[in-house]
């Protein structure tokens, strides 16, 4: 594995993380297209590092929302608690379908776990973005 391959994988992750597609799947496809012959463990470790960076980027981008939800859990911000409850309620249908259909998926369990984590992070970032836009729309409607 050389530096160029690592940079390409990082770019693929960066481009696909905020899209409604599987960034993990795209990393696996890119590894295959680049004919990367390293051990599975080495490629998995690299994918974890790359996706860890993407998760940190999402958390830093949405830090104010995350902080609001933490304050809601502490009982100091009712709006933050409501946001967290709504986020959990929005995530539950996907979790139920995923759990019910897990036996139908014909890939190694380890890939399913990482794909689920990546999909969960992407879903959460999408829901936070929608909540943010809804809040802006609501403020605009009130000021009219």
N, CA, C and O of each residue as an XYZ file, in Angstrom:
576
protein
N       0.862     -1.164      0.000
C       0.000      0.000      0.000
C       0.908      1.226      0.000
O       1.792      1.370      0.845
N       0.666      2.104     -0.970
C       1.507      3.298     -1.034
C       0.689      4.542     -0.700
O      -0.531      4.483     -0.546
N       1.382      5.653     -0.593
C       0.747      6.901     -0.179
C      -0.345      7.328     -1.164
O      -1.384      7.832     -0.738
N      -0.136      7.141     -2.457
C      -1.132      7.521     -3.457
C      -2.435      6.736     -3.260
O      -3.526      7.301     -3.345
N      -2.312      5.434     -2.997
C      -3.507      4.618     -2.759
C      -4.257      5.100     -1.524
O      -5.487      5.161     -1.528
N      -3.535      5.436     -0.484
C      -4.159      5.926      0.747
C      -4.869      7.253      0.478
O      -5.980      7.469      0.962
N      -4.238      8.137     -0.288
C      -4.853      9.424     -0.621
C      -6.125      9.210     -1.441
O      -7.138      9.867     -1.203
N      -6.070      8.290     -2.403
C      -7.248      7.994     -3.230
C      -8.384      7.473     -2.354
O      -9.529      7.897     -2.509
N      -8.081      6.568     -1.443
C      -9.121      6.048     -0.544
C      -9.694      7.162      0.328
O     -10.901      7.195      0.571
N      -8.852      8.067      0.798
C      -9.325      9.193      1.593
C     -10.252     10.102      0.795
O     -11.257     10.584      1.318
N      -9.915     10.334     -0.469
C     -10.760     11.164     -1.333
C     -12.102     10.488     -1.578
O     -13.145     11.142     -1.535
N     -12.082      9.180     -1.834
C     -13.331      8.441     -2.041
C     -14.210      8.540     -0.799
O     -15.413      8.778     -0.910
N     -13.623      8.361      0.375
C     -14.381      8.467      1.623
C     -14.955      9.870      1.775
O     -16.124     10.029      2.126
N     -14.141     10.882      1.515
C     -14.599     12.262      1.652
C     -15.731     12.602      0.704
O     -16.650     13.334      1.072
N     -15.677     12.078     -0.512
C     -16.726     12.362     -1.491
C     -18.019     11.613     -1.206
O     -19.104     12.115     -1.500
N     -17.915     10.420     -0.636
C     -19.115      9.603     -0.450
C     -19.724      9.700      0.949
O     -20.850      9.245      1.150
N     -19.025     10.272      1.907
C     -19.536     10.308      3.281
C     -20.823     11.106      3.400
O     -21.721     10.716      4.146
N     -20.928     12.203      2.690
C     -22.105     13.061      2.823
C     -23.178     12.764      1.789
O     -24.196     13.455      1.740
N     -22.969     11.759      0.972
C     -23.971     11.360     -0.008
C     -24.780     10.183      0.524
O     -24.303      9.434      1.376
N     -25.988     10.019      0.031
C     -26.801      8.888      0.504
C     -26.394      7.574     -0.168
O     -27.233      6.847     -0.701
N     -25.102      7.288     -0.132
C     -24.556      6.040     -0.668
C     -23.629      5.449      0.396
O     -23.277      6.119      1.366
N     -23.250      4.222      0.207
C     -22.386      3.552      1.180
C     -20.928      3.934      0.965
O     -20.308      3.531     -0.020
N     -20.389      4.715      1.893
C     -18.976      5.068      1.779
C     -18.105      3.833      1.999
O     -17.045      3.703      1.387
N     -18.548      2.934      2.866
C     -17.807      1.695      3.100
C     -17.769      0.850      1.827
O     -16.722      0.320      1.454
N     -18.905      0.733      1.176
C     -18.964     -0.021     -0.080
C     -18.057      0.579     -1.138
O     -17.412     -0.146     -1.895
N     -18.006      1.902     -1.190
C     -17.140      2.557     -2.160
C     -15.665      2.350     -1.816
O     -14.829      2.226     -2.712
N     -15.346      2.312     -0.527
C     -13.956      2.010     -0.149
C     -13.578      0.603     -0.601
O     -12.493      0.390     -1.141
N     -14.472     -0.350     -0.380
C     -14.191     -1.733     -0.792
C     -14.040     -1.838     -2.306
O     -13.146     -2.529     -2.796
N     -14.913     -1.152     -3.052
C     -14.810     -1.167     -4.512
C     -13.501     -0.532     -4.985
O     -12.848     -1.035     -5.898
N     -13.132      0.580     -4.347
C     -11.898      1.260     -4.736
C     -10.683      0.392     -4.434
O      -9.750      0.326     -5.234
N     -10.695     -0.277     -3.276
C      -9.594     -1.203     -2.963
C      -9.480     -2.270     -4.031
O      -8.380     -2.640     -4.440
N     -10.632     -2.765     -4.483
C     -10.630     -3.802     -5.517
C     -10.140     -3.249     -6.857
O      -9.350     -3.893     -7.547
N     -10.613     -2.053     -7.221
C     -10.198     -1.446     -8.497
C      -8.707     -1.123     -8.511
O      -8.050     -1.228     -9.547
N      -8.180     -0.730     -7.350
C      -6.742     -0.440     -7.261
C      -5.914     -1.716     -7.135
O      -4.684     -1.673     -7.098
N      -6.610     -2.850     -7.069
C      -5.957     -4.150     -6.929
C      -5.000     -4.154     -5.734
O      -3.859     -4.604     -5.841
N      -5.475     -3.655     -4.615
C      -4.655     -3.594     -3.408
C      -4.536     -5.009     -2.850
O      -5.540     -5.652     -2.542
N      -3.327     -5.476     -2.726
C      -3.093     -6.871     -2.363
C      -2.676     -7.062     -0.911
O      -2.188     -8.129     -0.539
N      -2.864     -6.042     -0.096
C      -2.492     -6.175      1.313
C      -3.444     -7.148      2.014
O      -4.481     -7.533      1.474
N      -3.064     -7.522      3.207
C      -3.914     -8.430      3.971
C      -5.237     -7.748      4.283
O      -5.326     -6.522      4.344
N      -6.255     -8.563      4.478
C      -7.585     -8.049      4.818
C      -7.527     -7.223      6.091
O      -8.206     -6.202      6.205
N      -6.722     -7.660      7.043
C      -6.603     -6.950      8.322
C      -6.027     -5.543      8.117
O      -6.485     -4.583      8.736
N      -5.026     -5.430      7.250
C      -4.407     -4.125      6.985
C      -5.397     -3.186      6.298
O      -5.486     -2.008      6.644
N      -6.143     -3.714      5.319
C      -7.128     -2.894      4.615
C      -8.265     -2.488      5.549
O      -8.740     -1.353      5.489
N      -8.703     -3.403      6.411
C      -9.754     -3.077      7.387
C      -9.271     -2.009      8.363
O     -10.025     -1.099      8.710
N      -8.025     -2.113      8.805
C      -7.478     -1.116      9.739
C      -7.418      0.256      9.071
O      -7.732      1.267      9.698
N      -7.019      0.293      7.815
C      -6.979      1.557      7.089
C      -8.389      2.132      6.937
O      -8.593      3.331      7.129
N      -9.354      1.289      6.595
C     -10.743      1.755      6.449
C     -11.272      2.315      7.761
O     -11.971      3.329      7.764
N     -10.947      1.668      8.873
C     -11.382      2.162     10.184
C     -10.787      3.539     10.455
O     -11.482      4.434     10.936
N      -9.519      3.708     10.152
C      -8.865      5.017     10.359
C      -9.499      6.087      9.488
O      -9.785      7.187      9.962
N      -9.720      5.773      8.220
C     -10.311      6.742      7.294
C     -11.722      7.103      7.747
O     -12.085      8.279      7.764
N     -12.523      6.093      8.115
C     -13.889      6.372      8.535
C     -13.932      7.048      9.896
O     -14.843      7.830     10.168
N     -12.964      6.760     10.752
C     -12.882      7.470     12.032
C     -12.689      8.959     11.806
O     -13.294      9.785     12.490
N     -11.846      9.294     10.846
C     -11.651     10.699     10.493
C     -12.921     11.337      9.959
O     -13.222     12.490     10.270
N     -13.669     10.585      9.152
C     -14.930     11.107      8.612
C     -15.948     11.330      9.729
O     -16.679     12.319      9.716
N     -15.994     10.419     10.687
C     -16.919     10.572     11.813
C     -16.538     11.794     12.645
O     -17.413     12.545     13.076
N     -15.252     11.997     12.872
C     -14.811     13.190     13.602
C     -15.179     14.465     12.846
O     -15.550     15.466     13.459
N     -15.079     14.431     11.522
C     -15.456     15.600     10.726
C     -16.947     15.899     10.871
O     -17.346     17.054     11.022
N     -17.764     14.848     10.823
C     -19.212     15.029     10.991
C     -19.514     15.581     12.380
O     -20.312     16.507     12.526
N     -18.876     15.012     13.396
C     -19.110     15.494     14.757
C     -18.671     16.941     14.925
O     -19.339     17.710     15.617
N     -17.568     17.323     14.310
C     -17.124     18.715     14.430
C     -18.059     19.651     13.680
O     -18.321     20.764     14.135
N     -18.564     19.207     12.536
C     -19.498     20.021     11.768
C     -20.806     20.235     12.539
O     -21.384     21.322     12.519
N     -21.249     19.193     13.205
C     -22.527     19.255     13.925
C     -22.334     19.387     15.429
O     -23.231     19.046     16.200
N     -21.189     19.870     15.850
C     -20.912     20.010     17.275
C     -22.004     20.775     18.031
O     -22.403     20.345     19.114
N     -22.497     21.897     17.491
C     -23.547     22.601     18.236
C     -24.787     21.736     18.481
O     -25.388     21.805     19.554
N     -25.171     20.925     17.493
C     -26.343     20.044     17.660
C     -26.050     18.946     18.675
O     -26.886     18.634     19.523
N     -24.863     18.367     18.582
C     -24.482     17.315     19.532
C     -24.456     17.884     20.950
O     -24.938     17.249     21.889
N     -23.898     19.070     21.097
C     -23.847     19.725     22.407
C     -25.262     19.965     22.944
O     -25.528     19.754     24.127
N     -26.161     20.405     22.066
C     -27.551     20.635     22.461
C     -28.192     19.346     22.965
O     -28.916     19.355     23.961
N     -27.922     18.230     22.270
C     -28.499     16.947     22.692
C     -27.907     16.489     24.017
O     -28.625     15.941     24.853
N     -26.612     16.703     24.227
C     -25.986     16.350     25.504
C     -26.613     17.170     26.629
O     -26.901     16.645     27.704
N     -26.823     18.458     26.373
C     -27.481     19.300     27.369
C     -28.898     18.816     27.636
O     -29.384     18.890     28.765
N     -29.560     18.320     26.596
C     -30.906     17.769     26.762
C     -30.912     16.548     27.655
O     -31.810     16.388     28.482
N     -29.918     15.680     27.498
C     -29.812     14.487     28.348
C     -29.564     14.899     29.794
O     -30.076     14.268     30.719
N     -28.783     15.954     29.989
C     -28.505     16.453     31.340
C     -29.709     17.159     31.957
O     -29.726     17.430     33.158
N     -30.715     17.456     31.138
C     -31.908     18.117     31.640
C     -31.849     19.627     31.611
O     -32.701     20.287     32.204
N     -30.854     20.193     30.928
C     -30.722     21.650     30.900
C     -31.201     22.274     29.594
O     -31.211     23.498     29.463
N     -31.601     21.443     28.619
C     -32.040     21.979     27.335
C     -33.167     21.101     26.780
O     -32.897     20.085     26.139
N     -34.428     21.485     27.022
C     -35.550     20.671     26.545
C     -35.557     20.484     25.025
O     -35.927     19.417     24.535
N     -35.152     21.510     24.283
C     -35.117     21.388     22.824
C     -34.083     20.354     22.388
O     -34.309     19.611     21.432
N     -32.957     20.307     23.084
C     -31.933     19.312     22.779
C     -32.415     17.905     23.055
O     -32.120     16.980     22.299
N     -33.162     17.742     24.147
C     -33.708     16.421     24.477
C     -34.725     16.000     23.420
O     -34.754     14.841     23.004
N     -35.559     16.947     22.988
C     -36.555     16.648     21.949
C     -35.860     16.236     20.653
O     -36.293     15.298     19.984
N     -34.784     16.936     20.302
C     -34.022     16.595     19.099
C     -33.463     15.179     19.204
O     -33.536     14.412     18.245
N     -32.908     14.831     20.358
C     -32.355     13.492     20.549
C     -33.444     12.424     20.435
O     -33.240     11.395     19.790
N     -34.591     12.665     21.058
C     -35.705     11.705     20.980
C     -36.139     11.544     19.523
O     -36.350     10.423     19.059
N     -36.272     12.652     18.805
C     -36.664     12.573     17.394
C     -35.636     11.834     16.558
O     -35.991     11.081     15.651
N     -34.377     12.045     16.857
C     -33.303     11.362     16.147
C     -33.375      9.849     16.381
O     -33.224      9.059     15.449
N     -33.604      9.464     17.622
C     -33.727      8.040     17.957
C     -34.948      7.439     17.268
O     -34.871      6.346     16.707
N     -36.073      8.150     17.310
C     -37.287      7.658     16.654
C     -37.100      7.518     15.145
O     -37.625      6.587     14.535
N     -36.353      8.441     14.546
C     -36.099      8.362     13.107
C     -35.176      7.202     12.759
O     -35.260      6.645     11.664
N     -34.295      6.837     13.687
C     -33.328      5.760     13.448
C     -33.943      4.374     13.660
O     -33.508      3.405     13.037
N     -34.945      4.270     14.530
C     -35.500      2.966     14.894
C     -35.991      2.120     13.715
O     -35.681      0.930     13.679
N     -36.738      2.668     12.750
C     -37.179      1.808     11.636
C     -36.012      1.159     10.884
O     -36.080     -0.019     10.531
N     -34.951      1.917     10.641
C     -33.786      1.350      9.945
C     -33.125      0.278     10.792
O     -32.673     -0.737     10.262
N     -33.062      0.490     12.105
C     -32.456     -0.503     12.996
C     -33.278     -1.792     13.003
O     -32.716     -2.887     12.963
N     -34.588     -1.667     13.052
C     -35.452     -2.850     13.076
C     -35.317     -3.633     11.777
O     -35.174     -4.856     11.799
N     -35.360     -2.938     10.650
C     -35.212     -3.615      9.351
C     -33.845     -4.277      9.260
O     -33.730     -5.411      8.796
N     -32.819     -3.578      9.698
C     -31.472     -4.146      9.668
C     -31.351     -5.396     10.517
O     -30.744     -6.380     10.094
N     -31.916     -5.366     11.699
C     -31.859     -6.538     12.572
C     -32.675     -7.698     12.012
O     -32.257     -8.853     12.095
N     -33.829     -7.391     11.446
C     -34.687     -8.457     10.897
C     -34.090     -9.082      9.636
O     -34.295    -10.267      9.377
N     -33.365     -8.305      8.864
C     -32.828     -8.791      7.587
C     -31.366     -9.199      7.657
O     -30.780     -9.555      6.635
N     -30.771     -9.155      8.832
C     -29.342     -9.444      8.960
C     -28.995    -10.838      8.428
O     -27.939    -11.028      7.824
N     -29.881    -11.807      8.652
C     -29.584    -13.169      8.205
C     -29.647    -13.306      6.686
O     -29.127    -14.278      6.138
N     -30.268    -12.358      6.003
C     -30.362    -12.417      4.544
C     -29.118    -11.885      3.849
O     -28.905    -12.129      2.661
N     -28.313    -11.168      4.587
C     -27.124    -10.553      3.997
C     -26.030    -11.607      3.882
O     -25.684    -12.263      4.865
N     -25.492    -11.764      2.687
C     -24.515    -12.813      2.422
C     -23.084    -12.285      2.391
O     -22.337    -12.593      1.462
N     -22.694    -11.507      3.376
C     -21.328    -11.001      3.456
C     -20.789    -11.320      4.842
O     -21.560    -11.601      5.759
N     -19.475    -11.278      5.001
C     -18.918    -11.554      6.329
C     -19.481    -10.605      7.388
O     -19.716     -9.427      7.120
N     -19.690    -11.134      8.586
C     -20.287    -10.369      9.671
C     -19.501     -9.107      9.960
O     -20.096     -8.070     10.252
N     -18.185     -9.165      9.886
C     -17.365     -7.993     10.184
C     -17.697     -6.844      9.234
O     -17.781     -5.692      9.662
N     -17.887     -7.149      7.940
C     -18.232     -6.098      6.986
C     -19.608     -5.523      7.295
O     -19.821     -4.318      7.165
N     -20.548     -6.382      7.706
C     -21.884     -5.904      8.049
C     -21.798     -4.931      9.215
O     -22.449     -3.886      9.201
N     -21.003     -5.264     10.222
C     -20.874     -4.377     11.384
C     -20.324     -3.020     10.980
O     -20.862     -1.990     11.387
N     -19.248     -3.003     10.177
C     -18.663     -1.723      9.784
C     -19.581     -0.961      8.858
O     -19.665      0.265      8.935
N     -20.275     -1.675      7.978
C     -21.223     -1.005      7.086
C     -22.360     -0.403      7.904
O     -22.792      0.719      7.637
N     -22.846     -1.142      8.898
C     -23.930     -0.630      9.744
C     -23.481      0.611     10.495
O     -24.233      1.579     10.607
N     -22.261      0.589     11.009
C     -21.755      1.767     11.730
C     -21.629      2.963     10.796
O     -22.014      4.078     11.150
N     -21.091      2.731      9.609
C     -20.954      3.820      8.651
C     -22.305      4.349      8.193
O     -22.500      5.559      8.079
N     -23.245      3.430      7.929
C     -24.580      3.847      7.520
C     -25.278      4.610      8.629
O     -25.978      5.591      8.380
N     -25.079      4.150      9.856
C     -25.684      4.835     10.995
C     -25.158      6.254     11.112
O     -25.931      7.186     11.332
N     -23.862      6.426     10.969
C     -23.279      7.767     11.048
C     -23.799      8.649      9.922
O     -24.104      9.821     10.138
N     -23.901      8.089      8.722
C     -24.406      8.863      7.593
C     -25.870      9.233      7.796
O     -26.282     10.354      7.497
N     -26.657      8.280      8.309
C     -28.070      8.558      8.570
C     -28.217      9.650      9.620
O     -29.037     10.556      9.475
N     -27.426      9.558     10.668
C     -27.502     10.581     11.716
C     -27.126     11.943     11.178
O     -27.782     12.935     11.498
N     -26.075     12.016     10.361
C     -25.674     13.323      9.829
C     -26.762     13.870      8.906
O     -27.023     15.073      8.900
N     -27.390     13.002      8.133
C     -28.493     13.444      7.275
C     -29.681     13.950      8.076
O     -30.284     14.967      7.732
N     -30.015     13.240      9.142
C     -31.128     13.669      9.989
C     -30.824     14.983     10.688
O     -31.703     15.833     10.825
N     -29.593     15.153     11.127
C     -29.216     16.422     11.747
C     -29.311     17.565     10.748
O     -29.740     18.666     11.094
N     -28.914     17.305      9.513
C     -29.008     18.332      8.469
C     -30.473     18.705      8.227
O     -30.803     19.883      8.093
N     -31.353     17.695      8.170
C     -32.776     17.969      7.977
C     -33.345     18.765      9.143
O     -34.128     19.694      8.943
N     -32.954     18.403     10.353
C     -33.429     19.125     11.532
C     -32.971     20.576     11.485
O     -33.717     21.486     11.844
N     -31.759     20.777     11.047
C     -31.216     22.133     10.945
C     -32.000     22.951      9.918
O     -32.333     24.110     10.166
N     -32.290     22.346      8.769
C     -33.051     23.046      7.739
C     -34.474     23.323      8.199
O     -35.027     24.387      7.922
N     -35.065     22.361      8.901
C     -36.429     22.552      9.415
C     -36.456     23.696     10.411
O     -37.400     24.486     10.415
N     -35.446     23.798     11.247
C     -35.368     24.886     12.205
C     -35.254     26.236     11.519
O     -35.880     27.206     11.945
N     -34.462     26.302     10.462
C     -34.325     27.548      9.701
C     -35.646     27.918      9.049
O     -36.032     29.087      9.052
N     -36.353     26.926      8.483
C     -37.636     27.183      7.837
C     -38.653     27.684      8.842
O     -39.430     28.595      8.555
N     -38.642     27.081     10.023
C     -39.578     27.463     11.073
C     -39.322     28.889     11.543
O     -40.265     29.647     11.768
N     -38.045     29.259     11.692
C     -37.690     30.628     12.082
C     -38.102     31.625     11.014
O     -38.596     32.709     11.324
N     -37.897     31.257      9.754
C     -38.267     32.145      8.645
C     -39.773     32.353      8.599
O     -40.237     33.461      8.329
N     -40.543     31.293      8.860
C     -42.007     31.385      8.857
C     -42.494     32.258     10.003
O     -43.454     33.011      9.839
N     -41.852     32.171     11.157
C     -42.248     32.986     12.307
C     -41.967     34.462     12.076
O     -42.733     35.317     12.519
N     -40.880     34.765     11.387
C     -40.507     36.160     11.185
C     -41.316     36.821     10.078
O     -41.292     38.044      9.939
N     -42.035     36.019      9.284
C     -42.850     36.584      8.172
C     -44.151     37.152      8.660
O     -44.941     37.658      7.862
